Amino acid sequence: MSTPTRSPVRLRVVTRAIAPLGDLLEYADPANPLVWARRGAWLVGVGTAVHIEARDAEELAARWRELATVAEVDDHVGAPGTGLVAFGALPFDVRSAATAALTVPQLTIGHRDGLTWATWILPDTGEPEPDEPQAVPFGPHWSAAVGPGALTPEGYQTAVRAGLDAIAAGEVSKVVLARDLVGTVPAGADLRRLVRSLATGYPDTWVYAVDGLIGASPETLVTVAGGTVTARVLAGTVARGADPDSDHEAAGALASSVKDLTEHGFAVRSLVDALTPLTSALAASEQPFTLALPNVWHLATDVEATVAGETSALDLLGVLHPTAAVAGTPTDAAVAAIARIEPFDRGRYAGPVGWIDAHGDGEWAIALRGAQFDLTAAAAGADIPFTAHAGAGIVAGSDPEAELLETRVKFRPIVDALA
């Protein structure tokens, strides 16, 4: 692990409204884009002013609070994503070789609700004029080579059977098991092309690119804004139909599926139980609704609450993650079963990804429908290896072949974009 930057770093942060810039993705680093986007709202980071690494969300939250407390912030915009902002990604399991990390860009450009702004991290002394954002032309299109990873389709069905054995033994009620795909993209590939494809194809998802982790997640882990906490649980999935009639039938079958409703109920209870000690006025819809994405239907439940005291989004990550939607129930037993059954380290797959500001507000999703790129190889000018993961929730009655088909559907967004 690199040595993290520690206080007394005193950042001088200046945010100003600027004229519209068009496609903000053109301003990101082609080799290491730093992006957060959804429904036409964008945050794009350029360069690195501070990089913090930590063991877990609790340590990361403390380190961020230290940095934010002493920062000098001059924010004339006051919108979500302005002022001091860091992009972050955390591993699924604290025992992972991957670290929890935050990056404060040297320059952050944002667009939301018709407003465009820029935030600069300036030297402590002097009054230099902030540099104007500079667009970087997109590199040529590319395609990736993708193949089976450590867990083949046949191996995944065997893993599902092992999960069912753990359920039958009373070890867990639900366990989420993933499989992997591996591949490479050409040396010098402009990774913004992948971000653009995902943002175009899946505009209602959280499109993220943080520290080599790139994807389009449909699942909000937690959003904190002005004291209000919102979260969305997704658990229970079926592929979209090929025509309106079959699509309607697929949604109806999902909404009445005992297996999927059971899986969804575990996930909602897990989230509510985790939020209760840190919030008040907590409310969740009694019945899930069906959420349509371009390739799948999900069962979804929205949860809202009021955050207590000085609790930040990072503090909430520490108690919310991992949720039953990506781990299982009971959580600790499910994580232990995953470590035993899956033949790989998940890294930051299914971990939190998002951003946080100096007030502790932020938007965080679960890193799904994405891939992890080896930026060390990219910096060396070699072909860039990547690993993609997709999982399914295993409960009593799960069918190994059906769960394999669910992972194929979930792989589709990132595999299509890579191709």
PyMOL commands that set and color helices and strands:
alter all, ss='L'
color gray80, all
select helices_A, chain A and resi 24-27+57-70+153-168+192-201+244-255+258-278+313-320+331-341+375-379+400-418
alter helices_A, ss='H'
color red, helices_A
select strands_A, chain A and resi 12-17+34-38+41-46+50-54+72-75+85-89+100-104+107-112+115-122+145-148+174-185+206-210+213-217+220-225+228-239+279-284+289-292+296-307+328-329+352-357+362-366+370-373+384-395
alter strands_A, ss='S'
color yellow, strands_A
deselect
rebuild
show_as cartoon
